[in-house]
Amino acid sequence: MSIRSRPIGILIVMLVVGCVLGSLFGELLGVILPKGVIRDFFVTGVRPGFNRLHVDVGILAFSIGLRIKVTVTSVLGMMLAVHMFRWY
């Protein structure tokens, strides 16, 4: 089955699941591995996003923000998800 015949929504769901599972695996490695360079390699990540925006209009106040932690293991999880989407 070719990639084009599958819905794009399935790919997005698989990417998100792959990223989450990869992040969980990275956090597990962070607990298991001793402190050092290898642990830092798997645990440390980049946090793209935007800072919290606080809106206060008298009787209603709310904050909006989004920040994502991208680690090596989350990228590996997404790559595995794309591989699974492509071949299965």
MMTF fields as JSON, N, C-alpha, C and O atoms, coordinates in Angstrom:
{
  "mmtfVersion": "1.0.0",
  "mmtfProducer": "UNKNOWN",
  "numBonds": 351,
  "numAtoms": 352,
  "numGroups": 88,
  "numChains": 1,
  "numModels": 1,
  "chainsPerModel": [1],
  "groupsPerChain": [88],
  "chainIdList": ["A"],
  "bondAtomList": [4, 2, 8, 6, 12, 10, 16, 14, 20, 18, 24, 22, 28, 26, 32, 30, 36, 34, 40, 38, 44, 42, 48, 46, 52, 50, 56, 54, 60, 58, 64, 62, 68, 66, 72, 70, 76, 74, 80, 78, 84, 82, 88, 86, 92, 90, 96, 94, 100, 98, 104, 102, 108, 106, 112, 110, 116, 114, 120, 118, 124, 122, 128, 126, 132, 130, 136, 134, 140, 138, 144, 142, 148, 146, 152, 150, 156, 154, 160, 158, 164, 162, 168, 166, 172, 170, 176, 174, 180, 178, 184, 182, 188, 186, 192, 190, 196, 194, 200, 198, 204, 202, 208, 206, 212, 210, 216, 214, 220, 218, 224, 222, 228, 226, 232, 230, 236, 234, 240, 238, 244, 242, 248, 246, 252, 250, 256, 254, 260, 258, 264, 262, 268, 266, 272, 270, 276, 274, 280, 278, 284, 282, 288, 286, 292, 290, 296, 294, 300, 298, 304, 302, 308, 306, 312, 310, 316, 314, 320, 318, 324, 322, 328, 326, 332, 330, 336, 334, 340, 338, 344, 342, 348, 346],
  "bondOrderList": [1, 1, 1, 1, 1, 1, 1, 1, 1, 1, 1, 1, 1, 1, 1, 1, 1, 1, 1, 1, 1, 1, 1, 1, 1, 1, 1, 1, 1, 1, 1, 1, 1, 1, 1, 1, 1, 1, 1, 1, 1, 1, 1, 1, 1, 1, 1, 1, 1, 1, 1, 1, 1, 1, 1, 1, 1, 1, 1, 1, 1, 1, 1, 1, 1, 1, 1, 1, 1, 1, 1, 1, 1, 1, 1, 1, 1, 1, 1, 1, 1, 1, 1, 1, 1, 1, 1],
  "groupList": [{"groupName": "MET", "atomNameList": ["N", "CA", "C", "O"], "elementList": ["N", "C", "C", "O"], "formalChargeList": [0, 0, 0, 0], "bondAtomList": [1, 0, 2, 1, 3, 2], "bondOrderList": [1, 1, 2], "singleLetterCode": "M", "chemCompType": "L-PEPTIDE LINKING"}, {"groupName": "SER", "atomNameList": ["N", "CA", "C", "O"], "elementList": ["N", "C", "C", "O"], "formalChargeList": [0, 0, 0, 0], "bondAtomList": [1, 0, 2, 1, 3, 2], "bondOrderList": [1, 1, 2], "singleLetterCode": "S", "chemCompType": "L-PEPTIDE LINKING"}, {"groupName": "ILE", "atomNameList": ["N", "CA", "C", "O"], "elementList": ["N", "C", "C", "O"], "formalChargeList": [0, 0, 0, 0], "bondAtomList": [1, 0, 2, 1, 3, 2], "bondOrderList": [1, 1, 2], "singleLetterCode": "I", "chemCompType": "L-PEPTIDE LINKING"}, {"groupName": "ARG", "atomNameList": ["N", "CA", "C", "O"], "elementList": ["N", "C", "C", "O"], "formalChargeList": [0, 0, 0, 0], "bondAtomList": [1, 0, 2, 1, 3, 2], "bondOrderList": [1, 1, 2], "singleLetterCode": "R", "chemCompType": "L-PEPTIDE LINKING"}, {"groupName": "PRO", "atomNameList": ["N", "CA", "C", "O"], "elementList": ["N", "C", "C", "O"], "formalChargeList": [0, 0, 0, 0], "bondAtomList": [1, 0, 2, 1, 3, 2], "bondOrderList": [1, 1, 2], "singleLetterCode": "P", "chemCompType": "L-PEPTIDE LINKING"}, {"groupName": "GLY", "atomNameList": ["N", "CA", "C", "O"], "elementList": ["N", "C", "C", "O"], "formalChargeList": [0, 0, 0, 0], "bondAtomList": [1, 0, 2, 1, 3, 2], "bondOrderList": [1, 1, 2], "singleLetterCode": "G", "chemCompType": "PEPTIDE LINKING"}, {"groupName": "LEU", "atomNameList": ["N", "CA", "C", "O"], "elementList": ["N", "C", "C", "O"], "formalChargeList": [0, 0, 0, 0], "bondAtomList": [1, 0, 2, 1, 3, 2], "bondOrderList": [1, 1, 2], "singleLetterCode": "L", "chemCompType": "L-PEPTIDE LINKING"}, {"groupName": "VAL", "atomNameList": ["N", "CA", "C", "O"], "elementList": ["N", "C", "C", "O"], "formalChargeList": [0, 0, 0, 0], "bondAtomList": [1, 0, 2, 1, 3, 2], "bondOrderList": [1, 1, 2], "singleLetterCode": "V", "chemCompType": "L-PEPTIDE LINKING"}, {"groupName": "CYS", "atomNameList": ["N", "CA", "C", "O"], "elementList": ["N", "C", "C", "O"], "formalChargeList": [0, 0, 0, 0], "bondAtomList": [1, 0, 2, 1, 3, 2], "bondOrderList": [1, 1, 2], "singleLetterCode": "C", "chemCompType": "L-PEPTIDE LINKING"}, {"groupName": "PHE", "atomNameList": ["N", "CA", "C", "O"], "elementList": ["N", "C", "C", "O"], "formalChargeList": [0, 0, 0, 0], "bondAtomList": [1, 0, 2, 1, 3, 2], "bondOrderList": [1, 1, 2], "singleLetterCode": "F", "chemCompType": "L-PEPTIDE LINKING"}, {"groupName": "GLU", "atomNameList": ["N", "CA", "C", "O"], "elementList": ["N", "C", "C", "O"], "formalChargeList": [0, 0, 0, 0], "bondAtomList": [1, 0, 2, 1, 3, 2], "bondOrderList": [1, 1, 2], "singleLetterCode": "E", "chemCompType": "L-PEPTIDE LINKING"}, {"groupName": "LYS", "atomNameList": ["N", "CA", "C", "O"], "elementList": ["N", "C", "C", "O"], "formalChargeList": [0, 0, 0, 0], "bondAtomList": [1, 0, 2, 1, 3, 2], "bondOrderList": [1, 1, 2], "singleLetterCode": "K", "chemCompType": "L-PEPTIDE LINKING"}, {"groupName": "ASP", "atomNameList": ["N", "CA", "C", "O"], "elementList": ["N", "C", "C", "O"], "formalChargeList": [0, 0, 0, 0], "bondAtomList": [1, 0, 2, 1, 3, 2], "bondOrderList": [1, 1, 2], "singleLetterCode": "D", "chemCompType": "L-PEPTIDE LINKING"}, {"groupName": "THR", "atomNameList": ["N", "CA", "C", "O"], "elementList": ["N", "C", "C", "O"], "formalChargeList": [0, 0, 0, 0], "bondAtomList": [1, 0, 2, 1, 3, 2], "bondOrderList": [1, 1, 2], "singleLetterCode": "T", "chemCompType": "L-PEPTIDE LINKING"}, {"groupName": "ASN", "atomNameList": ["N", "CA", "C", "O"], "elementList": ["N", "C", "C", "O"], "formalChargeList": [0, 0, 0, 0], "bondAtomList": [1, 0, 2, 1, 3, 2], "bondOrderList": [1, 1, 2], "singleLetterCode": "N", "chemCompType": "L-PEPTIDE LINKING"}, {"groupName": "HIS", "atomNameList": ["N", "CA", "C", "O"], "elementList": ["N", "C", "C", "O"], "formalChargeList": [0, 0, 0, 0], "bondAtomList": [1, 0, 2, 1, 3, 2], "bondOrderList": [1, 1, 2], "singleLetterCode": "H", "chemCompType": "L-PEPTIDE LINKING"}, {"groupName": "ALA", "atomNameList": ["N", "CA", "C", "O"], "elementList": ["N", "C", "C", "O"], "formalChargeList": [0, 0, 0, 0], "bondAtomList": [1, 0, 2, 1, 3, 2], "bondOrderList": [1, 1, 2], "singleLetterCode": "A", "chemCompType": "L-PEPTIDE LINKING"}, {"groupName": "TRP", "atomNameList": ["N", "CA", "C", "O"], "elementList": ["N", "C", "C", "O"], "formalChargeList": [0, 0, 0, 0], "bondAtomList": [1, 0, 2, 1, 3, 2], "bondOrderList": [1, 1, 2], "singleLetterCode": "W", "chemCompType": "L-PEPTIDE LINKING"}, {"groupName": "TYR", "atomNameList": ["N", "CA", "C", "O"], "elementList": ["N", "C", "C", "O"], "formalChargeList": [0, 0, 0, 0], "bondAtomList": [1, 0, 2, 1, 3, 2], "bondOrderList": [1, 1, 2], "singleLetterCode": "Y", "chemCompType": "L-PEPTIDE LINKING"}],
  "groupTypeList": [0, 1, 2, 3, 1, 3, 4, 2, 5, 2, 6, 2, 7, 0, 6, 7, 7, 5, 8, 7, 6, 5, 1, 6, 9, 5, 10, 6, 6, 5, 7, 2, 6, 4, 11, 5, 7, 2, 3, 12, 9, 9, 7, 13, 5, 7, 3, 4, 5, 9, 14, 3, 6, 15, 7, 12, 7, 5, 2, 6, 16, 9, 1, 2, 5, 6, 3, 2, 11, 7, 13, 7, 13, 1, 7, 6, 5, 0, 0, 6, 16, 7, 15, 0, 9, 3, 17, 18],
  "groupIdList": [1, 2, 3, 4, 5, 6, 7, 8, 9, 10, 11, 12, 13, 14, 15, 16, 17, 18, 19, 20, 21, 22, 23, 24, 25, 26, 27, 28, 29, 30, 31, 32, 33, 34, 35, 36, 37, 38, 39, 40, 41, 42, 43, 44, 45, 46, 47, 48, 49, 50, 51, 52, 53, 54, 55, 56, 57, 58, 59, 60, 61, 62, 63, 64, 65, 66, 67, 68, 69, 70, 71, 72, 73, 74, 75, 76, 77, 78, 79, 80, 81, 82, 83, 84, 85, 86, 87, 88],
  "secStructList": [7, 7, 4, 4, 4, 1, 7, 2, 2, 2, 2, 2, 2, 2, 2, 2, 2, 2, 2, 2, 2, 2, 2, 2, 2, 2, 2, 2, 2, 2, 2, 2, 1, 7, 1, 1, 2, 2, 2, 2, 2, 2, 2, 7, 7, 5, 7, 7, 3, 3, 3, 3, 3, 3, 3, 3, 7, 1, 1, 7, 3, 3, 3, 3, 3, 3, 3, 7, 7, 5, 7, 2, 2, 2, 2, 2, 2, 2, 2, 2, 2, 2, 2, 2, 2, 2, 2, 7],
  "xCoordList": [0.847, 0.0, 0.895, 1.837, 0.621, 1.456, 1.078, 0.003, 2.001, 1.777, 0.618, -0.149, 0.482, -0.537, -1.965, -2.899, -2.145, -3.498, -3.963, -5.12, -3.088, -3.457, -3.829, -3.293, -4.735, -5.128, -3.991, -3.236, -3.878, -2.826, -3.058, -2.11, -4.296, -4.609, -3.945, -3.513, -3.863, -3.202, -1.721, -1.158, -1.089, 0.322, 0.536, 1.488, -0.325, -0.196, -0.346, 0.416, -1.324, -1.525, -0.306, 0.15, 0.215, 1.387, 2.607, 3.4, 2.776, 3.896, 3.792, 4.786, 2.598, 2.406, 2.652, 3.317, 2.117, 2.319, 3.801, 4.326, 4.482, 5.907, 6.719, 7.67, 6.352, 7.054, 6.843, 7.789, 5.626, 5.33, 6.043, 6.647, 5.971, 6.644, 8.159, 8.827, 8.703, 10.13, 10.535, 11.585, 9.72, 10.007, 9.942, 10.784, 8.944, 8.85, 10.058, 10.579, 10.507, 11.696, 12.924, 13.773, 13.023, 14.138, 14.129, 15.18, 12.956, 12.857, 13.216, 13.848, 12.815, 13.179, 14.692, 15.282, 15.318, 16.774, 17.431, 18.477, 16.823, 17.354, 17.345, 18.205, 16.374, 16.3, 17.286, 17.913, 17.42, 18.24, 19.727, 20.528, 20.109, 21.532, 22.159, 21.498, 23.423, 24.107, 24.403, 24.416, 24.638, 24.932, 26.188, 27.187, 26.118, 27.257, 26.83, 25.714, 27.726, 27.511, 26.4, 25.575, 26.369, 25.359, 23.966, 23.026, 23.82, 22.518, 22.09, 20.934, 23.002, 22.685, 22.288, 21.425, 22.924, 22.607, 21.155, 20.482, 20.669, 19.305, 18.26, 17.111, 18.632, 17.65, 17.521, 16.418, 18.634, 18.608, 17.953, 18.194, 17.129, 16.449, 16.272, 16.652, 15.688, 15.38, 13.913, 13.078, 13.598, 12.216, 11.701, 11.66, 11.308, 10.724, 9.298, 8.637, 8.841, 7.49, 7.43, 8.364, 6.334, 6.227, 5.87, 5.212, 6.32, 6.106, 4.629, 3.809, 4.337, 2.957, 2.447, 3.119, 1.26, 0.587, -0.54, -1.442, -0.484, -1.489, -2.443, -2.02, -3.734, -4.766, -5.683, -6.204, -5.874, -6.744, -7.716, -7.308, -9.011, -10.034, -11.04, -12.249, -10.554, -11.434, -11.898, -11.215, -13.07, -13.619, -13.09, -13.319, -12.391, -11.868, -10.375, -9.938, -9.61, -8.168, -7.743, -8.166, -6.908, -6.423, -5.031, -4.589, -4.36, -3.006, -2.972, -3.614, -2.214, -2.059, -0.565, 0.181, -0.134, 1.268, 1.458, 0.643, 2.521, 2.835, 4.341, 5.066, 4.803, 6.23, 6.378, 5.729, 7.233, 7.44, 8.894, 9.793, 9.132, 10.5, 10.839, 10.225, 11.812, 12.242, 13.589, 14.566, 13.636, 14.868, 15.267, 14.523, 16.433, 16.912, 15.968, 15.655, 15.518, 14.645, 13.264, 12.645, 12.768, 11.48, 11.599, 10.672, 12.722, 12.944, 13.071, 12.545, 13.766, 13.862, 12.486, 12.195, 11.657, 10.29, 9.476, 8.707, 9.634, 8.919, 9.435, 8.655, 10.749, 11.306, 10.792, 10.505, 10.676, 10.126, 8.654, 8.204, 7.914, 6.506, 6.365, 5.477, 7.227, 7.184, 7.539, 6.921, 8.523, 8.893, 7.717, 7.413, 7.073, 5.918, 4.781, 4.107, 4.557, 3.504, 3.805, 2.903, 5.065, 5.452, 5.374, 4.964, 5.764, 5.897, 4.765, 4.643, 3.934, 2.899, 1.52, 0.537],
  "yCoordList": [-1.172, 0.0, 1.238, 1.318, 2.169, 3.366, 4.367, 4.298, 5.302, 6.318, 7.227, 7.643, 7.534, 8.492, 7.979, 8.777, 6.661, 6.134, 6.095, 5.766, 6.423, 6.434, 7.853, 8.827, 7.964, 9.299, 9.982, 9.335, 11.284, 12.066, 12.137, 12.308, 12.008, 12.031, 10.886, 11.052, 9.718, 8.57, 8.876, 8.532, 9.52, 9.888, 10.851, 10.697, 11.829, 12.812, 12.137, 12.419, 11.248, 10.528, 9.654, 9.598, 8.976, 8.124, 8.952, 8.517, 10.135, 11.003, 11.463, 11.47, 11.844, 12.297, 11.148, 11.326, 9.978, 8.813, 8.438, 8.123, 8.466, 8.174, 9.159, 8.775, 10.426, 11.462, 11.262, 11.372, 10.973, 10.768, 9.525, 9.564, 8.423, 7.204, 7.382, 6.877, 8.093, 8.373, 9.233, 9.006, 10.213, 11.064, 10.26, 10.425, 9.393, 8.546, 7.628, 7.413, 7.083, 6.238, 7.048, 6.546, 8.282, 9.147, 9.456, 9.458, 9.717, 9.971, 8.718, 8.81, 7.551, 6.298, 6.099, 5.676, 6.397, 6.316, 7.297, 6.998, 8.46, 9.438, 8.948, 9.322, 8.114, 7.556, 6.4, 6.247, 5.592, 4.388, 4.696, 4.158, 5.548, 5.798, 6.645, 7.516, 6.399, 7.25, 8.627, 8.799, 9.59, 10.947, 10.933, 10.298, 11.641, 11.698, 12.206, 12.693, 12.083, 12.616, 11.871, 12.493, 10.555, 9.769, 10.079, 10.22, 10.187, 10.543, 11.929, 12.127, 12.878, 14.23, 14.251, 15.03, 13.391, 13.32, 12.907, 13.461, 11.946, 11.459, 12.313, 12.363, 12.981, 13.71, 15.171, 15.718, 15.802, 17.224, 17.42, 16.654, 18.445, 18.717, 20.191, 21.025, 20.493, 21.867, 22.111, 21.232, 23.29, 23.626, 24.794, 25.932, 24.505, 25.579, 25.878, 25.025, 27.058, 27.441, 28.928, 29.667, 29.36, 30.765, 30.881, 30.014, 31.972, 32.197, 32.407, 32.635, 32.323, 32.468, 33.88, 34.867, 33.951, 35.223, 35.329, 34.493, 36.331, 36.515, 37.627, 38.738, 37.312, 38.283, 38.469, 37.5, 39.718, 40.041, 41.123, 42.246, 40.782, 41.74, 42.006, 42.011, 42.221, 42.537, 41.297, 40.803, 40.787, 39.633, 38.304, 37.253, 38.344, 37.127, 37.29, 38.269, 36.327, 36.341, 34.935, 33.945, 34.859, 33.556, 33.688, 34.772, 32.554, 32.489, 31.454, 30.407, 31.758, 30.847, 30.679, 31.658, 29.457, 29.202, 27.814, 26.92, 27.64, 26.339, 26.173, 27.036, 25.06, 24.765, 23.258, 22.472, 22.867, 21.463, 21.115, 21.874, 19.976, 19.518, 18.462, 17.396, 18.76, 17.839, 17.257, 17.989, 15.933, 15.247, 14.287, 14.087, 13.708, 12.737, 11.549, 11.067, 11.078, 9.903, 10.21, 9.332, 11.435, 11.773, 11.831, 11.432, 12.321, 12.33, 10.902, 10.583, 10.043, 8.637, 7.966, 7.144, 8.304, 7.773, 8.219, 7.433, 9.482, 9.965, 9.284, 8.969, 9.058, 8.367, 6.931, 6.431, 6.273, 4.92, 4.928, 4.014, 5.942, 6.051, 6.244, 5.655, 7.06, 7.256, 5.951, 5.599, 5.235, 3.944, 2.968, 2.288, 2.905, 2.007, 2.438, 1.59, 3.731, 4.236, 3.884, 3.573, 3.938, 3.7, 2.218, 1.882, 1.339, -0.062, -0.957, -2.082, -0.518, -1.389, -0.85, -1.48],
  "zCoordList": [0.0, 0.0, 0.0, 0.788, -0.843, -0.926, 0.157, 0.753, 0.392, 1.42, 1.044, 1.913, -0.218, -0.653, -0.47, -0.388, -0.406, -0.263, 1.187, 1.451, 2.129, 3.545, 3.971, 3.44, 4.917, 5.398, 6.148, 6.874, 5.968, 6.619, 8.129, 8.895, 8.553, 9.98, 10.729, 11.87, 10.085, 10.696, 10.909, 11.949, 9.926, 10.057, 11.215, 11.981, 11.349, 12.432, 13.788, 14.713, 13.91, 15.175, 15.486, 16.628, 14.461, 14.681, 15.067, 15.902, 14.48, 14.843, 16.288, 17.013, 16.705, 18.085, 19.062, 20.082, 18.749, 19.618, 19.656, 20.724, 18.511, 18.467, 19.275, 19.957, 19.205, 19.969, 21.469, 22.25, 21.867, 23.29, 23.823, 24.895, 23.072, 23.525, 23.549, 24.451, 22.571, 22.578, 23.76, 24.361, 24.098, 25.259, 26.557, 27.44, 26.665, 27.856, 27.97, 29.065, 26.833, 26.839, 27.257, 27.994, 26.801, 27.191, 28.677, 29.318, 29.227, 30.662, 31.461, 32.513, 30.963, 31.614, 31.579, 32.573, 30.454, 30.371, 31.339, 31.914, 31.517, 32.449, 33.884, 34.681, 34.212, 35.561, 35.713, 36.761, 34.668, 34.739, 34.62, 35.385, 33.678, 33.423, 34.522, 35.087, 34.827, 35.807, 35.211, 33.993, 36.08, 35.609, 34.754, 35.095, 33.643, 32.743, 31.375, 31.192, 30.441, 29.095, 28.367, 27.697, 28.491, 27.77, 28.299, 27.516, 29.61, 30.194, 29.726, 29.352, 29.743, 29.284, 27.809, 27.405, 27.006, 25.584, 25.363, 24.494, 26.135, 25.961, 26.672, 26.233, 27.754, 28.559, 28.137, 28.125, 27.794, 27.45, 26.091, 25.159, 25.987, 24.726, 24.494, 25.316, 23.361, 22.975, 23.287, 23.075, 23.785, 24.13, 23.283, 23.749, 22.031, 21.222, 21.676, 22.268, 21.405, 21.773, 22.043, 21.73, 22.623, 22.994, 24.462, 25.039, 25.045, 26.474, 26.773, 25.884, 28.029, 28.472, 28.214, 28.513, 27.659, 27.432, 28.457, 28.484, 29.275, 30.323, 29.903, 29.582, 29.912, 29.548, 30.75, 31.303, 31.147, 32.27, 31.822, 31.525, 31.771, 31.329, 32.441, 32.205, 33.616, 34.736, 35.463, 36.36, 35.077, 35.787, 35.24, 35.839, 34.117, 33.502, 33.245, 32.639, 33.71, 33.478, 33.06, 33.658, 32.037, 31.594, 31.004, 30.624, 30.939, 30.386, 29.274, 29.363, 28.222, 27.091, 26.842, 26.841, 26.634, 26.339, 25.767, 25.994, 25.034, 24.459, 24.434, 23.938, 24.969, 24.965, 24.783, 25.474, 23.851, 23.53, 23.803, 23.439, 24.44, 24.686, 23.642, 23.606, 22.802, 21.755, 22.167, 22.326, 22.339, 22.709, 21.592, 20.631, 21.733, 20.744, 20.675, 19.587, 21.818, 21.821, 21.248, 20.646, 21.419, 20.809, 19.288, 18.582, 18.778, 17.328, 16.807, 15.741, 17.551, 17.155, 17.162, 16.293, 18.118, 18.157, 16.963, 16.41, 16.549, 15.367, 14.1, 13.201, 14.027, 12.861, 12.788, 11.701, 13.924, 13.962, 13.539, 12.848, 13.946, 13.563, 12.05, 11.435, 11.45, 9.994, 9.294, 8.289, 9.811, 9.223, 9.288, 8.308, 10.424, 10.564, 9.651, 9.068, 9.516, 8.631, 7.178, 6.4, 6.833, 5.441, 5.065, 3.954, 5.977, 5.618, 6.115, 5.63, 7.054, 7.579, 7.348, 7.739]
}
